[in-house]
Structures are given as structure tokens and as C-alpha cells.
Amino acid sequence: MIMIIICFLAPWLAMFLRGKVLQGLLCILLHLTIIGWIPATIWALAVTRKEAA
């Protein structure tokens, strides 16, 4: 539950917490734009869900 909240607020942090540093850096670049925030959130949720399964 906490990871889902982190994915919505800071997708790049969710990537870093999962150990995916390069993906986290790319996620920061996406998160800096308003339009890129939505795909970054979806991407972080997908990575979090795949890791949890």
C-alpha cells in the first residue's frame, strides 16, 4: 500500500527503492514534465506490481 502511494507521489523514488537506478533516473526526467508524470506513474506501478508478484 505504501509503495502505491509512493508511485503516485514520486515514481522515481519507487524505482530507486526497487533497486532500478537507471530507470529511476529516466523516471525523474519524465517526472519533471507535467505530461511525463502520468506515464512515469504508470511505469512505476507496473514495476512495483511485477516485483510484488
C-alpha positions as CSV (number, residue, x, y, z in Angstrom):
1,M,0.0,0.0,0.0
2,I,2.8,2.4,0.8
3,M,4.6,1.6,-2.4
4,I,1.4,2.5,-4.4
5,I,1.3,5.9,-2.7
6,I,5.0,6.4,-3.4
7,C,4.4,5.5,-7.0
8,F,1.7,8.3,-7.3
9,L,3.7,11.0,-5.4
10,A,7.3,10.2,-6.5
11,P,7.5,7.5,-9.2
12,W,11.3,7.9,-9.4
13,L,11.6,7.1,-5.7
14,A,9.7,3.9,-6.2
15,M,12.2,2.9,-8.9
16,F,15.1,3.7,-6.6
17,L,13.6,1.7,-3.7
18,R,13.3,-1.3,-6.1
19,G,17.0,-1.0,-7.0
20,K,16.5,0.2,-10.5
21,V,18.8,3.2,-10.6
22,L,18.9,3.9,-14.4
23,Q,15.1,3.5,-14.7
24,G,14.8,5.8,-11.7
25,L,16.9,8.5,-13.4
26,L,14.8,8.2,-16.6
27,C,11.7,8.4,-14.4
28,I,13.0,11.7,-12.8
29,L,13.3,13.2,-16.3
30,L,9.8,12.1,-17.1
31,H,8.5,13.4,-13.8
32,L,10.0,16.9,-14.4
33,T,7.3,17.5,-17.1
34,I,3.6,17.6,-16.4
35,I,2.8,15.3,-19.3
36,G,5.5,12.8,-18.4
37,W,4.3,12.5,-14.8
38,I,1.4,10.2,-15.9
39,P,3.5,7.7,-17.9
40,A,6.1,7.7,-15.1
41,T,3.4,6.9,-12.5
42,I,2.0,4.1,-14.7
43,W,5.5,2.7,-15.3
44,A,6.4,2.8,-11.6
45,L,3.1,1.0,-10.8
46,A,3.9,-1.7,-13.4
47,V,7.3,-2.3,-12.0
48,T,6.1,-2.4,-8.4
49,R,3.3,-4.8,-9.3
50,K,5.6,-7.1,-11.3
51,E,8.1,-7.2,-8.4
52,A,5.4,-8.0,-5.9
53,A,4.1,-10.9,-7.9
